[in-house]
């Protein structure tokens, strides 16, 4: 059986997927509008769980492109479904929509701001949806676009999953980009690595010198760290370089922030690999118990680390080098310790996929302009078109793979608005 218009045949009678050249041509037509869309989203940052305006923009653009749209998913989440004209696999693409709360901006802020690049992520995903919709007649399979709320609080992915998105759509794998401190035009893949999870502890002390004991204990807990949190741009440059070094100082690490406030010590820490949480918890308990009357509490479980499948990341790297140039890809050999947890981990716990850093550092710009959560975060907007080109070709390839095509997925249905 032959599907679609004429083209070069591949194994099993299937034709090649959406050609990269065709996708690039469509992006060229849309690029200026996408940059303006990003600026519109950027002007209206919304707190986690309050993304109603951004969700409205997303739903409007997806409907205009001809996708089936469901709103109100896991809060203000939006799901857009694009069915190609040919049978194929069902693949998801995720973008997060929320802004960074003021308390999570380095140095503190007065209002939420898009200093983690979620406005870029949302715009890239909309661009991929628009391009593939224009090329629907050449597209195999189904693409499910997940525009997720509340990533900054690590609540959104769980809410979307609990809404039944993965089951209802029959998604087989999932992919995402995240802004990163790499030169614009470059991607950083994460085979076998990803981002650390997050664990917390609270220690309560008693007695007449509890305030002083809390200060001492915070300092003691800080000694469990194996790497310091960055304090200067030079520190960040070092971390980025270390993450690209095989068997470097970040291949295994513990990063800790311990703060004393009156008679309590609040601890937040990240480590790699995540099995080290047991070791760190034991260390905190040991240090706390050296203070008479200390009480220690932990969450039931640490938030899980995001571990990216090695095979999929290397396949993406191969494609990016072939389509964007050999210098377009760097490989990370570690996770970034200063990053907080990433709830994309919950998707990868259920299905395979990729999570790739999109370089947004402008030539000559300070690294803090491309490092998430810094107040001067100012990504190079050329990264939008670059990300759309790369992900359009990648997603089209993943929906097409002839050797394991299961056929068209079942109809989509979710609770929520439409």
N, C-alpha and C positions, 0 to 999 in steps of 0.2 A: 504494500500500500504506500502511495506517495502522498505526502501532505504538503500543502502550501504551494508557493510559486517555484519556478525553476531555480535550481542551485546545485552545487556539487554534492553528490551522494556520499553518505558515510555508512558505516557498518549497519546492517539490518534494514537498509532502505531509508534511513533517516538522513535528513539534510543538515547542513551545518547550522549552528545557532545564529543568533543575531550577530552580524559582522561588526567588529570593533570600529571599522571605518564608518559604517552607517550610524552607529551610536555617537561617535565623535562629531559627525556632521549635525546631528540633532542637538547635541549639547551646545554647539556653537550658536545655534539659533536661540537657545533658551538662556544662555549664560548671563546676559545683562539683567534679565528679569529675575533670575535666581538671586543675584547679588542684591537687588532691590528688596526681594522678599526677605532675605536674611536681615537686612537693615530694619525692615518693619518689625520682625520678630524681636530683634535686639532692642528696639526702642520700648518694648513692652514686656520686660522680664516678669515672670510669675513664680511665686514660691511653689515648692513641691506640694502637689495635691490641689493647687489653685490654678491650673493651666487652662482655664476655660477659654480665654481669648486665643491663645496659640492653637488650641484644639479646633477652634472655629476656623482659623486660617487654613489649617491642615485639611479639615473636612471639605472646605470650599474648593481647594486646589485639587484634591483627589477626585471629587465629583466632576469638576470641570474636565479632568483628564479621562473620565469615563470609567473609573473604578467603582466597584461596589463598596460602600462605606458603612461602617458601624461605629457609632460614637458612644460615649459613656462606658467604655470598657475599663474596668478596674479603676474607676474614678473618671478622670477626664481623658482616658486613653482613646485613641482612634485607630481603627483597623481598616485598611484598604486592601481589596482583593482584585488582582489583575489576572485574568485568564488569557493565556495565549491561544492562538488559533490551532495549535498542534498539541497532541497529547505529550505529557512529560511529567516531570517531578514537581513537587510542591516545596518551595523554598521561601523562608522568611527573611525579611530585612528589618532590623530594629533601629529606631532613633529615639533618643530621650528628649523631652521638651522643656523640663523645668529649669529654672535659674538657680544660682547659688544663694542660699540664705545669707544675710549680712554676717552672722556669727561665724560662718565658714569661709569667709573671704580672709586671706592672709592679712593680718593687721586689723581686721574688723572692718565692717562697712555700715553705711547708714540705710541701705535698701538692698533688695535682691538685685543681682546683676548676672548677665550672661558671661561670666568669667571662667566657665568650664567648657565653653564651645558648643553647648547643646543647641544654640541657634544655628550653628554651622551643621551639626548632625541632622537636624530637622530639615534644613534646606537641601542638603545632599540627598536625603531620602526622597523628598518631594521631586527633586530633579530626576532621580533614577526612575521613579514612578511615571513621570511625564514622558521621559524618553522611551521607556519600554511600552508605554501605552501607544505612542506614535508608531512603534515598530511591532505592534501586536500581531500582525499577520505573519511575521517571521519568528515569533516567540513560541517556544514549546513550554508546556506545563503552566504552572500557576505561581505567582509571586504574592506573598502575603506581607504587607507593610504594617509593622507594629510601631505606632507612635506612642511611646510610653510615658506616663506621668511619674513623678515622685522618685526619680533615680537618686537624687541627692540624699534622701532619707532611707534609701535601700528598701523602700516599700513597694515601689511601682511594679517591678517584675513579678513579684509574688501575687499582686492583685490581678495582673493581666493573666498569669498562668491559672490562677484560681477561677477566673472567668471562663476558662475552658477553651481559650483561643487555640492552643496547640492541638488539642484533640479534635475540635470542630473543623479545623482547616486541614488536618492531616499533614501538618508541617513535618518535613523530614530532616531539615537542618536550618540553621539560622546564622546570619552574618551581621556585622556592625563595624562602623568606623568610630574612632575617638580622636579628637584633636590632640596633637602631641608636639613636643619641642624639637622638631626636626625641620630641616629646610623645606620650604614650600616646594612641592613636586616630588617629595620623597615619602615613602611609606615604611613603617616599621612593623614587621610581622613578628608573631610571638609563638613560635612552635614549642610546645611543651611548657610554656610559661604563661604569663597573663598579668594579673594584678592580685596583690595579696588580699586576703580577707580582713576581718577586723574583729577584735575582741576587746572587752572592757572589764574593768573591775572597780569596785568601790570599797575602800577600807575606812572603817569608822573607829576612832580611838577614844578612849575615856581617860579620866584622871585630871588632876590639876594642871599638868603640863601637856595636855592633849594637843594644843595648838603647835607647840614647839616639836612634839613628837611627830606630828603630821608633816611638818616641814622636813624633818630629818628622814622620815620614811620615804617621802617623795624622791629625795635625792638618792636614797639607797635603791629604790626600784629602778630609777634611771640607769643604774649601773648594769642592769640586765641587758641593755641594748648593745648590739654589736655594730650598729652604724648610727651616726648622729643624724638628726633631722636637719635639713638644709637651713642655713641662716642667711646666706648671701648668694648672689647670682653665681659666684665662683663655685659654691657648693653644689648648685643645681647643675652647672656644666659638668662637674665631676661625676655626679650621679648618672647623668645621661650617657657619659662616656663609659662608666663602669657597667651600665646595663647592656652595653654592646660588646662587652669583653667576655669571651668564653671562660668559664671557671673563675670569674672575677670575684671581687669582694661582695657582690650582691647575689651571688648564686645561692647563698644561704644567709639569712639575716634576721635580726630582731630590731624593730624600730619602736621606741616607746616614748609616750608623753605622759608624765605623771605630775599632777598639780595638787598642791595642798590648799585647802580652803577651810579655815577654822579647824575643826577637829576631824576633817575628812580628807582623804586622798582619792582623787579621781584619776583613773588610769585608762588610757587608750593605747592599744598597740597592734602592730601588724608584723607578720613574720612570713618567712618562706623557707622551706615548704610549710604548709599549714599544720602538719603533724607537730610542729614545734610549739603549738599552743599549749599542749599538755605540759611541756617543759617550763614554759613561761609561767603558767598558772601555779605550778609547784614552787617556782622561785618567788612569786609574789606572796604566796601563803607563808613560805618559810621566813621571809623578811618581816611580814606583818606580825607573825606569831612571836617575834622577838620583842614586841612591844606588848606589855601586859594589858589585857582587856581589849585587844584589837579584834574587830569582826570584819570578815572579808566576804563579799558577795560577787558572783559572776553571773552573766546570762546563762540560760540553759545550755546553749551551744554558741560557739563563735560564728559570726557570719562567714560563710565559706569563701575560700579563695576562688578566683576565676582561673581555671586551667584550660588552656587552648589546645585542642588536639594537634599533635605535631604534623600528621600527614596532611591535614587540610590546610594548615598554615603554609607548609612548604609548596603545596600545589598552587596556592594563591601567589606566593612569591615568584614561582616560575612564570605564571601568567603575567604578572606585573612587569617582570624583567623583559618578557617578550614583547609586550604591547606598549610599555612606557619607557623602556630603556634599562640597561643593566645597572646603571647608577641610581635607579629609582627606588631601590629596596635596600633596607638594612635589616639585619636580624637581631632581635633582642635575646640575650642569654640570661635574663633576669627579669624580675618584676620590680616596679618602681616603689620603693618603700614609703615615700611620703604620700602617695595616693591613698585615699580612703578605699573602703570596699567598693566593689562594682557589682550591681545586682544582675548584670548580664550573666554572672556566674550561675544563676538559678536556671537559665535557659540551657546553658551548656551542661548542667547536671542531667538534663533529660534528653537532649539531642545534640549531635555534633555541630560544628560551625567554626567560624573564624571571628576574631576581634583584632582589628588592625589599627595602628596609629597613623593618622593622616597628618603629615607635616604641615604646620601653619606658620612657621617662623619666617618672617620677611628677611631679605638680605640685609645684614648689618644691624638688625634689631636686637635689643637686649633679650636674653633668654626668658625673662619673666613675662615678656609680651606673648609668649607661646606656651607657657607653663600654667596649667589650670589652677584656678583659685587665687592667682595673684591679681591685685587690683588694676594693674596696667595691662592685663591680658588684652591683646589686640591682634587677632589672627589675620594673616594675609588672605584677603578674600579670593585671590586666585585659586586657593585650595578648593573652593567649592566646585568649580568646573573640573578640576583634576580628580576630585573624589567621585563626582558623578560619572565621568568617563570610565574610571577604573571599576566602580561597582556595577555599572550597567553591564559591562562585558562579563564580569565575573558571575553575576546573578543569572544572566542569560545562559552562560555555560553550565551552571549548576542545575538549572531546570531542565536542560537538554539531555544530559548524559544518557546515551542510548543503552548502555549496558545494564542499567538498573531502572529503567522507566517502569513505574507501577501503573501507569494510566492516569487519567484525569481524576482529581480529587473530588470528594462528594461536595454537595452544596454547603455553603457556609451559613451558620446560624449562631447568633449570640444573643444573650439578653442585653438590653440597652437600646438606645435610640438608633435611628438609621438616617 
